Amino acid sequence: MRARPPAIPPRARRTMTGASAPQVGDRARPLDLVDLDGQRVRLEDLRGSAFLLIFLRHAG
Amino acid sequence: MKVLHHRQRIDALGTTLFAAFDPPERLRDSLLHGLDVPYRVLIDEDRTAYRAWGLGRGSVGGIWGDPRVWLRYATEFARGARLRRPGRDTLQLGGDFVIDPAGRVAYSRPQQRDDRPPVAELLRALERAAAAPR
């Protein structure tokens, strides 16, 4: 039976583009977008509260 | 959007933001159709935020060659989910993060394939983040 390749450690994960996702302990990356109601949402507006940030895949 | 089933717990700890790259009308017609989403859905059509958070595109083999993807779709259809037209880029990867009150990343799980973490794992991370010193 062929041996499984080692799992990629979470801290070493990189995306297909080569850029790395933020790691635990890093400052959150910039976030400045408009929501479905047309309201602007910036990361700094959420300071003081914990939150889940979920990037969705395609809508289909 | 399985986190929606845990709204009470999430609201007690903080909140949830969704980010999507499909146009709003496409989202309303498909993913959000018939759903009551009490959280903000941010639109990132040019994927600036996706790139800033290190979320790229998967490979065709990595996404559509994974039998677990087909198994999941088959399970959802068997449960009555409706067949929808695919979004404009089925290879764009997503990711799940938890940010603490001080603005630091408390949990980071970028997708490498169709491998979203269990909701329970996200909720535990949110609990820890909410308890973190500010």
N, CA and C atoms of all chains as a GROMACS GRO file, in nm:
protein
  582
    1MET      N    1   0.086  -0.120   0.000
    1MET     CA    2   0.000   0.000   0.000
    1MET      C    3   0.089   0.123   0.000
    2ARG      N    4   0.053   0.220  -0.088
    2ARG     CA    5   0.134   0.341  -0.099
    2ARG      C    6   0.115   0.426   0.027
    3ALA      N    7   0.225   0.479   0.075
    3ALA     CA    8   0.216   0.563   0.195
    3ALA      C    9   0.151   0.696   0.160
    4ARG      N   10   0.073   0.749   0.253
    4ARG     CA   11   0.007   0.878   0.232
    4ARG      C   12   0.109   0.988   0.249
    5PRO      N   13   0.102   1.090   0.167
    5PRO     CA   14   0.191   1.204   0.190
    5PRO      C   15   0.152   1.271   0.321
    6PRO      N   16   0.248   1.335   0.388
    6PRO     CA   17   0.215   1.400   0.515
    6PRO      C   18   0.115   1.512   0.495
    7ALA      N   19   0.030   1.530   0.593
    7ALA     CA   20  -0.066   1.640   0.586
    7ALA      C   21   0.008   1.772   0.591
    8ILE      N   22  -0.046   1.869   0.520
    8ILE     CA   23   0.017   2.001   0.521
    8ILE      C   24  -0.014   2.066   0.655
    9PRO      N   25   0.088   2.104   0.730
    9PRO     CA   26   0.060   2.170   0.859
    9PRO      C   27  -0.017   2.298   0.835
   10PRO      N   28  -0.113   2.330   0.918
   10PRO     CA   29  -0.196   2.449   0.896
   10PRO      C   30  -0.113   2.574   0.875
   11ARG      N   31  -0.004   2.590   0.949
   11ARG     CA   32   0.071   2.715   0.940
   11ARG      C   33   0.147   2.726   0.808
   12ALA      N   34   0.163   2.612   0.739
   12ALA     CA   35   0.239   2.615   0.614
   12ALA      C   36   0.149   2.621   0.491
   13ARG      N   37   0.019   2.623   0.514
   13ARG     CA   38  -0.072   2.619   0.399
   13ARG      C   39  -0.061   2.745   0.316
   14ARG      N   40  -0.060   2.724   0.188
   14ARG     CA   41  -0.063   2.837   0.096
   14ARG      C   42  -0.170   2.809  -0.008
   15THR      N   43  -0.224   2.912  -0.060
   15THR     CA   44  -0.328   2.894  -0.161
   15THR      C   45  -0.263   2.877  -0.298
   16MET      N   46  -0.344   2.850  -0.395
   16MET     CA   47  -0.294   2.827  -0.529
   16MET      C   48  -0.223   2.950  -0.584
   17THR      N   49  -0.256   3.066  -0.533
   17THR     CA   50  -0.192   3.187  -0.586
   17THR      C   51  -0.054   3.207  -0.525
   18GLY      N   52  -0.020   3.132  -0.419
   18GLY     CA   53   0.108   3.151  -0.354
   18GLY      C   54   0.099   3.244  -0.236
   19ALA      N   55  -0.007   3.324  -0.230
   19ALA     CA   56  -0.021   3.414  -0.115
   19ALA      C   57  -0.068   3.331   0.003
   20SER      N   58  -0.027   3.369   0.121
   20SER     CA   59  -0.067   3.291   0.237
   20SER      C   60  -0.182   3.359   0.309
   21ALA      N   61  -0.267   3.278   0.367
   21ALA     CA   62  -0.378   3.329   0.445
   21ALA      C   63  -0.323   3.374   0.581
   22PRO      N   64  -0.392   3.463   0.648
   22PRO     CA   65  -0.346   3.506   0.780
   22PRO      C   66  -0.345   3.389   0.876
   23GLN      N   67  -0.252   3.392   0.968
   23GLN     CA   68  -0.241   3.286   1.065
   23GLN      C   69  -0.287   3.335   1.201
   24VAL      N   70  -0.310   3.242   1.289
   24VAL     CA   71  -0.357   3.276   1.423
   24VAL      C   72  -0.255   3.369   1.489
   25GLY      N   73  -0.307   3.478   1.545
   25GLY     CA   74  -0.219   3.576   1.608
   25GLY      C   75  -0.189   3.695   1.520
   26ASP      N   76  -0.206   3.680   1.389
   26ASP     CA   77  -0.183   3.791   1.296
   26ASP      C   78  -0.293   3.896   1.315
   27ARG      N   79  -0.261   4.019   1.277
   27ARG     CA   80  -0.366   4.120   1.269
   27ARG      C   81  -0.456   4.083   1.151
   28ALA      N   82  -0.585   4.106   1.168
   28ALA     CA   83  -0.677   4.076   1.058
   28ALA      C   84  -0.641   4.159   0.936
   29ARG      N   85  -0.654   4.098   0.821
   29ARG     CA   86  -0.624   4.167   0.694
   29ARG      C   87  -0.733   4.272   0.666
   30PRO      N   88  -0.705   4.364   0.573
   30PRO     CA   89  -0.804   4.467   0.542
   30PRO      C   90  -0.937   4.410   0.495
   31LEU      N   91  -1.043   4.478   0.532
   31LEU     CA   92  -1.177   4.441   0.491
   31LEU      C   93  -1.258   4.569   0.481
   32ASP      N   94  -1.296   4.606   0.362
   32ASP     CA   95  -1.372   4.729   0.338
   32ASP      C   96  -1.462   4.702   0.219
   33LEU      N   97  -1.583   4.657   0.247
   33LEU     CA   98  -1.675   4.617   0.142
   33LEU      C   99  -1.813   4.675   0.167
   34VAL      N  100  -1.898   4.659   0.068
   34VAL     CA  101  -2.037   4.703   0.081
   34VAL      C  102  -2.124   4.578   0.090
   35ASP      N  103  -2.224   4.584   0.178
   35ASP     CA  104  -2.309   4.466   0.194
   35ASP      C  105  -2.428   4.471   0.096
   36LEU      N  106  -2.514   4.372   0.107
   36LEU     CA  107  -2.626   4.360   0.013
   36LEU      C  108  -2.722   4.478   0.021
   37ASP      N  109  -2.722   4.546   0.134
   37ASP     CA  110  -2.810   4.663   0.150
   37ASP      C  111  -2.741   4.793   0.109
   38GLY      N  112  -2.621   4.780   0.058
   38GLY     CA  113  -2.548   4.898   0.015
   38GLY      C  114  -2.475   4.970   0.126
   39GLN      N  115  -2.468   4.909   0.242
   39GLN     CA  116  -2.400   4.972   0.355
   39GLN      C  117  -2.253   4.930   0.356
   40ARG      N  118  -2.167   5.026   0.383
   40ARG     CA  119  -2.024   4.998   0.387
   40ARG      C  120  -1.989   4.930   0.519
   41VAL      N  121  -1.904   4.830   0.513
   41VAL     CA  122  -1.858   4.758   0.632
   41VAL      C  123  -1.707   4.754   0.629
   42ARG      N  124  -1.647   4.805   0.734
   42ARG     CA  125  -1.502   4.802   0.746
   42ARG      C  126  -1.463   4.723   0.870
   43LEU      N  127  -1.349   4.662   0.864
   43LEU     CA  128  -1.304   4.578   0.974
   43LEU      C  129  -1.298   4.659   1.104
   44GLU      N  130  -1.250   4.781   1.096
   44GLU     CA  131  -1.233   4.861   1.217
   44GLU      C  132  -1.367   4.894   1.284
   45ASP      N  133  -1.474   4.887   1.207
   45ASP     CA  134  -1.606   4.912   1.266
   45ASP      C  135  -1.649   4.798   1.358
   46LEU      N  136  -1.583   4.684   1.345
   46LEU     CA  137  -1.620   4.567   1.423
   46LEU      C  138  -1.529   4.546   1.543
   47ARG      N  139  -1.437   4.637   1.563
   47ARG     CA  140  -1.346   4.625   1.675
   47ARG      C  141  -1.424   4.627   1.806
   48GLY      N  142  -1.385   4.537   1.895
   48GLY     CA  143  -1.453   4.530   2.024
   48GLY      C  144  -1.546   4.411   2.036
   49SER      N  145  -1.562   4.339   1.926
   49SER     CA  146  -1.649   4.222   1.926
   49SER      C  147  -1.584   4.112   1.843
   50ALA      N  148  -1.604   3.989   1.889
   50ALA     CA  149  -1.553   3.876   1.811
   50ALA      C  150  -1.650   3.846   1.698
   51PHE      N  151  -1.598   3.795   1.588
   51PHE     CA  152  -1.690   3.758   1.480
   51PHE      C  153  -1.631   3.651   1.391
   52LEU      N  154  -1.723   3.579   1.332
   52LEU     CA  155  -1.689   3.482   1.228
   52LEU      C  156  -1.684   3.556   1.095
   53LEU      N  157  -1.585   3.528   1.016
   53LEU     CA  158  -1.576   3.585   0.881
   53LEU      C  159  -1.570   3.468   0.784
   54ILE      N  160  -1.676   3.452   0.709
   54ILE     CA  161  -1.689   3.335   0.622
   54ILE      C  162  -1.690   3.379   0.477
   55PHE      N  163  -1.587   3.341   0.406
   55PHE     CA  164  -1.580   3.369   0.263
   55PHE      C  165  -1.645   3.252   0.190
   56LEU      N  166  -1.749   3.284   0.116
   56LEU     CA  167  -1.825   3.180   0.048
   56LEU      C  168  -1.760   3.139  -0.083
   57ARG      N  169  -1.794   3.022  -0.128
   57ARG     CA  170  -1.756   2.982  -0.264
   57ARG      C  171  -1.866   3.028  -0.359
   58HIS      N  172  -1.874   2.969  -0.474
   58HIS     CA  173  -1.968   3.019  -0.575
   58HIS      C  174  -2.112   3.004  -0.527
   59ALA      N  175  -2.198   3.085  -0.584
   59ALA     CA  176  -2.335   3.091  -0.538
   59ALA      C  177  -2.418   2.974  -0.585
   60GLY      N  178  -2.372   2.898  -0.681
   60GLY     CA  179  -2.450   2.789  -0.735
   60GLY      C  180  -2.461   2.671  -0.642
   61MET      N  181  -2.431   2.748   0.458
   61MET     CA  182  -2.459   2.846   0.561
   61MET      C  183  -2.514   2.775   0.686
   62LYS      N  184  -2.447   2.669   0.722
   62LYS     CA  185  -2.494   2.590   0.836
   62LYS      C  186  -2.484   2.668   0.966
   63VAL      N  187  -2.403   2.772   0.970
   63VAL     CA  188  -2.391   2.851   1.093
   63VAL      C  189  -2.524   2.918   1.128
   64LEU      N  190  -2.611   2.935   1.031
   64LEU     CA  191  -2.740   2.999   1.057
   64LEU      C  192  -2.824   2.920   1.156
   65HIS      N  193  -2.797   2.791   1.166
   65HIS     CA  194  -2.872   2.709   1.262
   65HIS      C  195  -2.827   2.736   1.406
   66HIS      N  196  -2.720   2.811   1.422
   66HIS     CA  197  -2.663   2.836   1.555
   66HIS      C  198  -2.666   2.985   1.588
   67ARG      N  199  -2.766   3.052   1.538
   67ARG     CA  200  -2.771   3.198   1.550
   67ARG      C  201  -2.768   3.244   1.695
   68GLN      N  202  -2.843   3.178   1.781
   68GLN     CA  203  -2.850   3.222   1.921
   68GLN      C  204  -2.712   3.221   1.986
   69ARG      N  205  -2.643   3.113   1.962
   69ARG     CA  206  -2.510   3.100   2.023
   69ARG      C  207  -2.414   3.204   1.964
   70ILE      N  208  -2.420   3.222   1.835
   70ILE     CA  209  -2.333   3.320   1.770
   70ILE      C  210  -2.363   3.460   1.820
   71ASP      N  211  -2.489   3.494   1.830
   71ASP     CA  212  -2.527   3.629   1.874
   71ASP      C  213  -2.485   3.656   2.018
   72ALA      N  214  -2.478   3.551   2.099
   72ALA     CA  215  -2.434   3.568   2.238
   72ALA      C  216  -2.284   3.595   2.245
   73LEU      N  217  -2.212   3.552   2.142
   73LEU     CA  218  -2.066   3.565   2.142
   73LEU      C  219  -2.015   3.680   2.057
   74GLY      N  220  -2.091   3.715   1.956
   74GLY     CA  221  -2.044   3.818   1.862
   74GLY      C  222  -2.136   3.824   1.743
   75THR      N  223  -2.080   3.808   1.626
   75THR     CA  224  -2.163   3.809   1.506
   75THR      C  225  -2.093   3.731   1.395
   76THR      N  226  -2.154   3.730   1.279
   76THR     CA  227  -2.098   3.663   1.162
   76THR      C  228  -2.104   3.758   1.043
   77LEU      N  229  -2.001   3.758   0.964
   77LEU     CA  230  -2.002   3.828   0.835
   77LEU      C  231  -1.979   3.724   0.727
   78PHE      N  232  -2.057   3.734   0.622
   78PHE     CA  233  -2.032   3.652   0.504
   78PHE      C  234  -1.974   3.742   0.396
   79ALA      N  235  -1.882   3.688   0.319
   79ALA     CA  236  -1.831   3.759   0.202
   79ALA      C  237  -1.855   3.670   0.081
   80ALA      N  238  -1.898   3.731  -0.028
   80ALA     CA  239  -1.927   3.657  -0.151
   80ALA      C  240  -1.878   3.736  -0.270
   81PHE      N  241  -1.846   3.667  -0.379
   81PHE     CA  242  -1.795   3.737  -0.496
   81PHE      C  243  -1.895   3.738  -0.611
   82ASP      N  244  -2.005   3.664  -0.596
   82ASP     CA  245  -2.106   3.669  -0.702
   82ASP      C  246  -2.184   3.799  -0.691
   83PRO      N  247  -2.242   3.846  -0.802
   83PRO     CA  248  -2.321   3.969  -0.797
   83PRO      C  249  -2.443   3.952  -0.705
   84PRO      N  250  -2.489   4.060  -0.645
   84PRO     CA  251  -2.603   4.052  -0.551
   84PRO      C  252  -2.725   3.982  -0.607
   85GLU      N  253  -2.759   4.013  -0.731
   85GLU     CA  254  -2.880   3.951  -0.786
   85GLU      C  255  -2.864   3.800  -0.800
   86ARG      N  256  -2.746   3.755  -0.832
   86ARG     CA  257  -2.718   3.612  -0.843
   86ARG      C  258  -2.727   3.546  -0.705
   87LEU      N  259  -2.673   3.614  -0.604
   87LEU     CA  260  -2.680   3.562  -0.468
   87LEU      C  261  -2.825   3.550  -0.421
   88ARG      N  262  -2.902   3.653  -0.444
   88ARG     CA  263  -3.042   3.652  -0.398
   88ARG      C  264  -3.122   3.543  -0.469
   89ASP      N  265  -3.083   3.515  -0.592
   89ASP     CA  266  -3.157   3.417  -0.672
   89ASP      C  267  -3.115   3.274  -0.642
   90SER      N  268  -3.001   3.255  -0.582
   90SER     CA  269  -2.950   3.119  -0.564
   90SER      C  270  -2.921   3.089  -0.418
   91LEU      N  271  -2.804   3.120  -0.375
   91LEU     CA  272  -2.760   3.083  -0.241
   91LEU      C  273  -2.851   3.137  -0.131
   92LEU      N  274  -2.898   3.260  -0.147
   92LEU     CA  275  -2.978   3.323  -0.042
   92LEU      C  276  -3.128   3.307  -0.064
   93HIS      N  277  -3.166   3.241  -0.172
   93HIS     CA  278  -3.308   3.230  -0.205
   93HIS      C  279  -3.383   3.155  -0.095
   94GLY      N  280  -3.486   3.218  -0.039
   94GLY     CA  281  -3.566   3.153   0.063
   94GLY      C  282  -3.502   3.148   0.200
   95LEU      N  283  -3.385   3.207   0.212
   95LEU     CA  284  -3.315   3.205   0.341
   95LEU      C  285  -3.333   3.337   0.414
   96ASP      N  286  -3.349   3.329   0.544
   96ASP     CA  287  -3.348   3.447   0.627
   96ASP      C  288  -3.208   3.457   0.687
   97VAL      N  289  -3.127   3.544   0.631
   97VAL     CA  290  -2.989   3.558   0.677
   97VAL      C  291  -2.979   3.684   0.763
   98PRO      N  292  -2.965   3.667   0.893
   98PRO     CA  293  -2.965   3.782   0.982
   98PRO      C  294  -2.830   3.854   0.990
   99TYR      N  295  -2.736   3.807   0.914
   99TYR     CA  296  -2.602   3.866   0.916
   99TYR      C  297  -2.571   3.935   0.784
  100ARG      N  298  -2.472   4.022   0.791
  100ARG     CA  299  -2.438   4.100   0.672
  100ARG      C  300  -2.366   4.012   0.570
  101VAL      N  301  -2.403   4.030   0.447
  101VAL     CA  302  -2.338   3.960   0.337
  101VAL      C  303  -2.263   4.065   0.256
  102LEU      N  304  -2.133   4.058   0.259
  102LEU     CA  305  -2.048   4.157   0.193
  102LEU      C  306  -2.020   4.114   0.050
  103ILE      N  307  -2.022   4.209  -0.041
  103ILE     CA  308  -2.002   4.178  -0.182
  103ILE      C  309  -1.862   4.216  -0.225
  104ASP      N  310  -1.790   4.120  -0.279
  104ASP     CA  311  -1.651   4.140  -0.320
  104ASP      C  312  -1.634   4.089  -0.462
  105GLU      N  313  -1.701   4.153  -0.556
  105GLU     CA  314  -1.702   4.104  -0.694
  105GLU      C  315  -1.563   4.102  -0.757
  106ASP      N  316  -1.477   4.196  -0.723
  106ASP     CA  317  -1.343   4.191  -0.782
  106ASP      C  318  -1.245   4.112  -0.696
  107ARG      N  319  -1.296   4.052  -0.588
  107ARG     CA  320  -1.219   3.960  -0.502
  107ARG      C  321  -1.097   4.024  -0.436
  108THR      N  322  -1.106   4.150  -0.412
  108THR     CA  323  -0.995   4.218  -0.343
  108THR      C  324  -0.975   4.159  -0.204
  109ALA      N  325  -1.086   4.142  -0.132
  109ALA     CA  326  -1.076   4.087   0.002
  109ALA      C  327  -1.036   3.940  -0.002
  110TYR      N  328  -1.090   3.866  -0.098
  110TYR     CA  329  -1.050   3.725  -0.112
  110TYR      C  330  -0.899   3.715  -0.126
  111ARG      N  331  -0.841   3.798  -0.210
  111ARG     CA  332  -0.695   3.793  -0.232
  111ARG      C  333  -0.622   3.840  -0.106
  112ALA      N  334  -0.674   3.946  -0.043
  112ALA     CA  335  -0.606   3.998   0.076
  112ALA      C  336  -0.601   3.893   0.186
  113TRP      N  337  -0.702   3.806   0.191
  113TRP     CA  338  -0.708   3.703   0.293
  113TRP      C  339  -0.648   3.572   0.242
  114GLY      N  340  -0.578   3.577   0.130
  114GLY     CA  341  -0.503   3.462   0.082
  114GLY      C  342  -0.588   3.352   0.022
  115LEU      N  343  -0.704   3.388  -0.028
  115LEU     CA  344  -0.795   3.287  -0.081
  115LEU      C  345  -0.790   3.289  -0.234
  116GLY      N  346  -0.728   3.187  -0.289
  116GLY     CA  347  -0.712   3.181  -0.434
  116GLY      C  348  -0.811   3.084  -0.496
  117ARG      N  349  -0.770   3.026  -0.606
  117ARG     CA  350  -0.855   2.934  -0.679
  117ARG      C  351  -0.798   2.794  -0.671
  118GLY      N  352  -0.885   2.697  -0.659
  118GLY     CA  353  -0.843   2.559  -0.660
  118GLY      C  354  -0.827   2.507  -0.801
  119SER      N  355  -0.784   2.384  -0.811
  119SER     CA  356  -0.770   2.321  -0.943
  119SER      C  357  -0.899   2.248  -0.977
  120VAL      N  358  -0.920   2.225  -1.105
  120VAL     CA  359  -1.039   2.150  -1.147
  120VAL      C  360  -1.039   2.013  -1.083
  121GLY      N  361  -0.925   1.950  -1.083
  121GLY     CA  362  -0.916   1.816  -1.023
  121GLY      C  363  -0.937   1.820  -0.873
  122GLY      N  364  -0.878   1.924  -0.811
  122GLY     CA  365  -0.889   1.933  -0.667
  122GLY      C  366  -1.031   1.958  -0.620
  123ILE      N  367  -1.107   2.033  -0.699
  123ILE     CA  368  -1.245   2.065  -0.660
  123ILE      C  369  -1.341   1.960  -0.714
  124TRP      N  370  -1.346   1.943  -0.843
  124TRP     CA  371  -1.447   1.856  -0.903
  124TRP      C  372  -1.404   1.711  -0.915
  125GLY      N  373  -1.276   1.684  -0.890
  125GLY     CA  374  -1.230   1.546  -0.893
  125GLY      C  375  -1.240   1.479  -0.759
  126ASP      N  376  -1.282   1.554  -0.659
  126ASP     CA  377  -1.292   1.498  -0.524
  126ASP      C  378  -1.426   1.426  -0.509
  127PRO      N  379  -1.426   1.297  -0.488
  127PRO     CA  380  -1.555   1.225  -0.478
  127PRO      C  381  -1.641   1.274  -0.362
  128ARG      N  382  -1.580   1.334  -0.262
  128ARG     CA  383  -1.660   1.385  -0.151
  128ARG      C  384  -1.750   1.501  -0.194
  129VAL      N  385  -1.704   1.577  -0.294
  129VAL     CA  386  -1.788   1.685  -0.347
  129VAL      C  387  -1.915   1.629  -0.406
  130TRP      N  388  -1.900   1.524  -0.488
  130TRP     CA  389  -2.016   1.462  -0.553
  130TRP      C  390  -2.106   1.395  -0.451
  131LEU      N  391  -2.045   1.336  -0.349
  131LEU     CA  392  -2.124   1.272  -0.244
  131LEU      C  393  -2.207   1.376  -0.170
  132ARG      N  394  -2.146   1.492  -0.144
  132ARG     CA  395  -2.219   1.596  -0.073
  132ARG      C  396  -2.335   1.648  -0.156
  133TYR      N  397  -2.310   1.671  -0.285
  133TYR     CA  398  -2.418   1.718  -0.371
  133TYR      C  399  -2.530   1.615  -0.379
  134ALA      N  400  -2.492   1.488  -0.390
  134ALA     CA  401  -2.593   1.382  -0.399
  134ALA      C  402  -2.676   1.378  -0.272
  135THR      N  403  -2.611   1.397  -0.159
  135THR     CA  404  -2.682   1.397  -0.031
  135THR      C  405  -2.779   1.514  -0.023
  136GLU      N  406  -2.735   1.630  -0.068
  136GLU     CA  407  -2.822   1.748  -0.063
  136GLU      C  408  -2.941   1.732  -0.156
  137PHE      N  409  -2.918   1.677  -0.275
  137PHE     CA  410  -3.030   1.657  -0.366
  137PHE      C  411  -3.128   1.557  -0.309
  138ALA      N  412  -3.074   1.453  -0.245
  138ALA     CA  413  -3.161   1.352  -0.185
  138ALA      C  414  -3.248   1.413  -0.075
  139ARG      N  415  -3.197   1.520  -0.013
  139ARG     CA  416  -3.272   1.587   0.093
  139ARG      C  417  -3.368   1.692   0.038
  140GLY      N  418  -3.367   1.706  -0.094
  140GLY     CA  419  -3.462   1.798  -0.155
  140GLY      C  420  -3.404   1.930  -0.202
  141ALA      N  421  -3.274   1.944  -0.195
  141ALA     CA  422  -3.214   2.068  -0.246
  141ALA      C  423  -3.238   2.077  -0.396
  142ARG      N  424  -3.256   2.200  -0.445
  142ARG     CA  425  -3.283   2.213  -0.588
  142ARG      C  426  -3.154   2.234  -0.666
  143LEU      N  427  -3.156   2.189  -0.790
  143LEU     CA  428  -3.041   2.203  -0.877
  143LEU      C  429  -3.032   2.349  -0.920
  144ARG      N  430  -2.915   2.410  -0.903
  144ARG     CA  431  -2.899   2.552  -0.938
  144ARG      C  432  -2.791   2.566  -1.044
  145ARG      N  433  -2.804   2.671  -1.119
  145ARG     CA  434  -2.700   2.702  -1.218
  145ARG      C  435  -2.572   2.738  -1.142
  146PRO      N  436  -2.457   2.684  -1.184
  146PRO     CA  437  -2.332   2.713  -1.112
  146PRO      C  438  -2.300   2.862  -1.115
  147GLY      N  439  -2.235   2.909  -1.011
  147GLY     CA  440  -2.189   3.047  -1.008
  147GLY      C  441  -2.080   3.067  -1.112
  148ARG      N  442  -2.032   3.191  -1.120
  148ARG     CA  443  -1.945   3.223  -1.233
  148ARG      C  444  -1.805   3.165  -1.220
  149ASP      N  445  -1.763   3.125  -1.102
  149ASP     CA  446  -1.630   3.066  -1.086
  149ASP      C  447  -1.638   2.959  -0.978
  150THR      N  448  -1.650   2.835  -1.020
  150THR     CA  449  -1.664   2.728  -0.923
  150THR      C  450  -1.530   2.686  -0.862
  151LEU      N  451  -1.422   2.745  -0.910
  151LEU     CA  452  -1.290   2.709  -0.854
  151LEU      C  453  -1.244   2.806  -0.745
  152GLN      N  454  -1.313   2.918  -0.731
  152GLN     CA  455  -1.273   3.013  -0.626
  152GLN      C  456  -1.290   2.947  -0.490
  153LEU      N  457  -1.186   2.950  -0.412
  153LEU     CA  458  -1.191   2.889  -0.279
  153LEU      C  459  -1.242   2.988  -0.177
  154GLY      N  460  -1.304   2.935  -0.074
  154GLY     CA  461  -1.350   3.019   0.036
  154GLY      C  462  -1.260   3.000   0.156
  155GLY      N  463  -1.309   3.042   0.270
  155GLY     CA  464  -1.231   3.028   0.392
  155GLY      C  465  -1.312   3.070   0.512
  156ASP      N  466  -1.271   3.023   0.626
  156ASP     CA  467  -1.339   3.054   0.751
  156ASP      C  468  -1.238   3.110   0.850
  157PHE      N  469  -1.272   3.224   0.908
  157PHE     CA  470  -1.182   3.290   1.002
  157PHE      C  471  -1.264   3.337   1.122
  158VAL      N  472  -1.194   3.346   1.234
  158VAL     CA  473  -1.253   3.409   1.352
  158VAL      C  474  -1.161   3.522   1.393
  159ILE      N  475  -1.220   3.637   1.417
  159ILE     CA  476  -1.144   3.755   1.458
  159ILE      C  477  -1.183   3.788   1.601
  160ASP      N  478  -1.084   3.817   1.684
  160ASP     CA  479  -1.114   3.847   1.824
  160ASP      C  480  -1.145   3.996   1.841
  161PRO      N  481  -1.190   4.038   1.958
  161PRO     CA  482  -1.230   4.179   1.976
  161PRO      C  483  -1.116   4.279   1.953
  162ALA      N  484  -0.992   4.231   1.964
  162ALA     CA  485  -0.879   4.322   1.943
  162ALA      C  486  -0.838   4.328   1.796
  163GLY      N  487  -0.911   4.256   1.710
  163GLY     CA  488  -0.880   4.261   1.568
  163GLY      C  489  -0.772   4.164   1.525
  164ARG      N  490  -0.750   4.062   1.605
  164ARG     CA  491  -0.649   3.962   1.568
  164ARG      C  492  -0.718   3.833   1.523
  165VAL      N  493  -0.649   3.760   1.439
  165VAL     CA  494  -0.701   3.634   1.388
  165VAL      C  495  -0.692   3.529   1.498
  166ALA      N  496  -0.806   3.473   1.533
  166ALA     CA  497  -0.810   3.372   1.638
  166ALA      C  498  -0.825   3.231   1.579
  167TYR      N  499  -0.865   3.224   1.454
  167TYR     CA  500  -0.884   3.096   1.387
  167TYR      C  501  -0.871   3.122   1.239
  168SER      N  502  -0.801   3.035   1.169
  168SER     CA  503  -0.779   3.055   1.026
  168SER      C  504  -0.790   2.922   0.955
  169ARG      N  505  -0.883   2.913   0.862
  169ARG     CA  506  -0.900   2.788   0.789
  169ARG      C  507  -0.934   2.820   0.642
  170PRO      N  508  -0.829   2.856   0.566
  170PRO     CA  509  -0.855   2.877   0.421
  170PRO      C  510  -0.883   2.742   0.356
  171GLN      N  511  -0.971   2.742   0.259
  171GLN     CA  512  -1.000   2.616   0.190
  171GLN      C  513  -0.883   2.578   0.100
  172GLN      N  514  -0.858   2.449   0.095
  172GLN     CA  515  -0.763   2.396  -0.002
  172GLN      C  516  -0.838   2.316  -0.109
  173ARG      N  517  -0.952   2.266  -0.071
  173ARG     CA  518  -1.043   2.190  -0.159
  173ARG      C  519  -1.181   2.208  -0.095
  174ASP      N  520  -1.273   2.117  -0.125
  174ASP     CA  521  -1.405   2.129  -0.064
  174ASP      C  522  -1.398   2.075   0.079
  175ASP      N  523  -1.342   2.156   0.168
  175ASP     CA  524  -1.312   2.105   0.302
  175ASP      C  525  -1.346   2.207   0.409
  176ARG      N  526  -1.472   2.252   0.415
  176ARG     CA  527  -1.510   2.348   0.518
  176ARG      C  528  -1.503   2.278   0.655
  177PRO      N  529  -1.466   2.351   0.758
  177PRO     CA  530  -1.460   2.289   0.890
  177PRO      C  531  -1.601   2.266   0.945
  178PRO      N  532  -1.613   2.177   1.040
  178PRO     CA  533  -1.743   2.158   1.106
  178PRO      C  534  -1.785   2.286   1.177
  179VAL      N  535  -1.913   2.311   1.180
  179VAL     CA  536  -1.963   2.432   1.246
  179VAL      C  537  -1.924   2.433   1.393
  180ALA      N  538  -1.927   2.318   1.458
  180ALA     CA  539  -1.890   2.310   1.599
  180ALA      C  540  -1.749   2.364   1.622
  181GLU      N  541  -1.661   2.338   1.530
  181GLU     CA  542  -1.523   2.388   1.541
  181GLU      C  543  -1.521   2.540   1.533
  182LEU      N  544  -1.599   2.596   1.442
  182LEU     CA  545  -1.606   2.743   1.431
  182LEU      C  546  -1.664   2.805   1.557
  183LEU      N  547  -1.765   2.742   1.612
  183LEU     CA  548  -1.828   2.797   1.731
  183LEU      C  549  -1.734   2.792   1.850
  184ARG      N  550  -1.658   2.685   1.861
  184ARG     CA  551  -1.560   2.678   1.970
  184ARG      C  552  -1.456   2.788   1.955
  185ALA      N  553  -1.412   2.812   1.833
  185ALA     CA  554  -1.314   2.918   1.808
  185ALA      C  555  -1.373   3.054   1.841
  186LEU      N  556  -1.499   3.074   1.808
  186LEU     CA  557  -1.564   3.202   1.837
  186LEU      C  558  -1.577   3.220   1.989
  187GLU      N  559  -1.607   3.115   2.059
  187GLU     CA  560  -1.616   3.121   2.206
  187GLU      C  561  -1.483   3.164   2.265
  188ARG      N  562  -1.376   3.101   2.220
  188ARG     CA  563  -1.243   3.136   2.272
  188ARG      C  564  -1.208   3.280   2.238
  189ALA      N  565  -1.242   3.321   2.117
  189ALA     CA  566  -1.209   3.458   2.075
  189ALA      C  567  -1.287   3.560   2.156
  190ALA      N  568  -1.414   3.530   2.183
  190ALA     CA  569  -1.497   3.624   2.259
  190ALA      C  570  -1.446   3.641   2.401
  191ALA      N  571  -1.381   3.538   2.452
  191ALA     CA  572  -1.329   3.543   2.589
  191ALA      C  573  -1.189   3.603   2.596
  192ALA      N  574  -1.130   3.631   2.479
  192ALA     CA  575  -0.993   3.683   2.476
  192ALA      C  576  -0.989   3.824   2.534
  193PRO      N  577  -0.878   3.859   2.600
  193PRO     CA  578  -0.868   3.997   2.652
  193PRO      C  579  -0.867   4.099   2.539
  194ARG      N  580  -0.924   4.215   2.565
  194ARG     CA  581  -0.935   4.318   2.459
  194ARG      C  582  -0.822   4.420   2.464
   0.00000   0.00000   0.00000
